[in-house]
Amino acid sequence: MSRMIRPAHLVQGDVIGIVAPASPVEREVLERSFQFLEQLGLRYKVGQSVYKKNGYLAGTDEERLADLHEMFKDPEVKGILCAGGGYGSARYAEQLDLDLIHDHPKVFWGFSDITYLHTAIRQGAGLVTFHGPMLASCVAQDEFHEMSGKMFEQLFTPVEVHYSEAISPLETIVGGVAEGEVVGGNLTQLVNSLGSEFEIKTNNRLLVLEDVGEEPYKVDRLLNQLRLAGKLREAAGIVIGDFAKATPTKPNASLTLDDVFEHYFGKLNQPVVKGFHIGHCEPNIAIPFGVKGRLDANSKTLTILPGVE
């Protein structure tokens, strides 16, 4: 894929499509987020499978995929926001109509399980996408942070994302400065992509990693697989986001998460910084994937170019 396509910015009055590409969401929870969308000046269409329940999935794979395609196809829809994550995005990845998405570029926003779609769409359709808080799982919750809400402003005006210790304490594991296309997301989903046509490409890129509910030995296992696949050493730099709910069940018989990070990142030759509030946390700082970023591990800053035109 040559030049990445940045979607057009949103304007007040635009219609956004709401999809649930993975697990189902509760209607009353999702509807609590609609007030936030109205405050942004957005109108919305809810996908047909969003409230469906098929075990741990929001309808069948075919229904969820059809929703996604419909929202990209619909000329009235200017952007697509995910209601939630959970599990299931990868189940229909090979059926994604990447030509359709390439020909109808628009804002696509979500995180967690949605990582699989970010990678498939970025690498297959050449579209810049957004890793950011979702409607039911984040916006509708009581703890939704004002700063998380402000991150949606980057969809209306092309603006760089500047992350420094003004947002959260950061720690340099390896010093240096690196530039490259920003990629990554949920560690589990990135590892799940290995060996498939949607395998994450990290060479000369800034790799963002986050996860939730994985205790240290499980994070260790996932990072080891990325390491063995060459994905860590190929990266230009590594941005360690939030690893929430990672407390070991047997703390007296466990390495700490910091021990694990030091083992896998401490000997790398590229800059590595941890402590970014990116992921399953509040605030959850939204960032575009597929545009150029600059990680300065010496000054502990991350700067990313605008994700919209």
FENDAWO-V149889 format. One record per helix or strand of 2 or more residues. SS is the DSSP state (~ for helix, > for strand). FROM is the first residue (numbers start at 1). TO is the last residue. If there is no record, write none. Layout:
ss=SS from=FROM to=TO
ss=SS from=FROM to=TO
//
This chain:
ss=> from=15 to=19
ss=~ from=27 to=32
ss=~ from=34 to=39
ss=> from=43 to=46
ss=~ from=61 to=73
ss=> from=77 to=82
ss=~ from=89 to=95
ss=~ from=98 to=103
ss=> from=107 to=110
ss=~ from=112 to=125
ss=> from=129 to=131
ss=~ from=135 to=139
ss=~ from=146 to=155
ss=> from=161 to=163
ss=> from=171 to=174
ss=> from=177 to=186
ss=~ from=187 to=192
ss=> from=206 to=212
ss=~ from=216 to=228
ss=~ from=231 to=234
ss=> from=237 to=244
ss=~ from=251 to=253
ss=~ from=257 to=265
ss=> from=272 to=274
ss=> from=287 to=289
ss=> from=292 to=296
ss=> from=301 to=304
//
